[in-house]
Amino acid sequence: METENTRLKNFRTHLNMQQGEFCQHLGIKQGSYSDIERGRNSISYQVLKKCMEKFDLNPNWLLTGMGEMFLSEENNDSFEPTVKKNNYEVKDNIVLVEAKAAAGYLQGVRQSSDFLETMPTFRLPGYYGNSFRAFEVKGNSMIPTLFGKDIVVCSKKESLSNIKSGRVYVVVLNDGSIVVKRLSKLGLHYTAISDNDEEYPSYTIDAQEIFEVWEVEARITGNLEEKNKSENNAFKELEKRLQKLELIIGK
């Protein structure tokens, strides 16, 4: 069965490149890339973006098998977003809010209905159209769940009453800032909780401060060592608890 992973391998061989040379262009380790071709890891957004920039890879072909392998003027145009309010005949692209563009996101959305059409887009099977949006994670406040430069794919919550305590959300605030946090509802207030709570303490957000809320449905990560790091962190935490328990028993 052909998948996006096998299509990526076919793309590399079509370029007549060995894995090592291909990985140098993409800026990733060969071992990590080999796991992608074997189907052990999914294709990250960073890898997809590099292939588009370096080799004119057609992302629609890679993800769906449809169209030509390489971008042309025609299929490149077909990849442009069409995201407008009350338009249910939108294309399947997901708008991406990169970290560098986050500061101007709120102002752009408020000032122009065409603002979203100027932003980068991509397609992801199972997540289609303007009911989803992707955000690039900035910082380390959500480690080990999310890492800096991860991409989170989110669905919009039309009402704050739809927020579920304990879930991870992207919150766009009226001051223009964008945060990724777990939310816990407390009346008309929400506690914003970081998974890396030792370095980033929780704080309160008033409902009136919120412009948009997007629930995280999926993530695209380039941190292929995350599992091992998480296991090491869990082991260290368990070790600390045992040491504390020994002290208590000793008393």
C-alpha positions, 0 to 999 in steps of 0.5 A: 500500500502506497503511503506518504512515507513511500511517496517521499522515498520515491521522490528521493530516488527520483532525484537520484539522491542517496539518503545522506545527501538528501538529509543534508539538504533537509537539515536532519539526521539520516537515522531520523529520516530512515525511520520516516521511509520505513514508516516508523515516523510521520513526515514532519511539517519541517521536512515537508516545507524543506522539500517544497523549498529545495526541490519544488515538491508538490505537497498535494501529491505527497499527502494524497497521491494526486497530481504531479510530483513537482509543483508547477504554476498550475498546481502551485496555484491550486495550493493557495488558500481560500478561507473566507467567512461564511464560505462553505466551498473552501479548499482543503488547506489549513492556514498556518500561524507561524511563531514569527507571525503570531504578533500580527495575527489578531490585528490582521484578522480584525482589519482585513477579511483577506488577511488569512489568504496571505498566510502559509497553508498546508494539507493534512489528511483528516483535517480539512478547510477553515474549521481547522487552523495550525499554530507553531508552538513557541517556547518550552512551557508545554514540555514534554507534551509539546516542544518549541517549533511543533505545529499543533492542528486545532479546531475552533471553539465557537463558544467558551462553554465548549471548553473542556477542563484539562484539554490543551488549547491555543488561546488568542487574547485581546492584547494580541498574544497567543498562548498554548496551555491546558485550561481549567474552568473556574466560573468566568475565569480560566486557569492557564496551566503549563505542563512544564509547571516547575518553570512556568507557573499557572495564571488566570485568564478572564473570559473577557480577555479571550478573542479566540480559542482553538482546541488542539487535535493533533501535532506535527513534531520534529522532536523525534527523541521526545519519547526517550526524554519523557521516559528519562524525566519520568524516571528522575521524577520518580527518583525524587519522590522516592528520596523524599519518601525515604526522608519521611520514613527516616524521621 
